[in-house]
């Protein structure tokens, strides 16, 4: 028969894990995503693609595809027109 833990025991275990994580310096150095992000967030995490020709090519192709989809949606017959 499996031993079942109470809600209080589970919460206490989670609180202990959170306390241990807060003590871990490497985790404290990670960016915190609460409310607004840091102003340099995009530069730090996506800036690695800045100036990358392949990334620029991919983004250009994605934007072109999005524009084709928008245009197709604009030109699609309305549901009211089909009746």
Secondary structure, DSSP 4 states (H G I P E B T S, - for coil): -PPPPPHHHHHHHHHHHHHHHHH-HHHHTSPP-SSSPPTTHHHHHHGGGTT-HHHHHHHHHHHHHHHHHHHHHHHSPPHHHH-
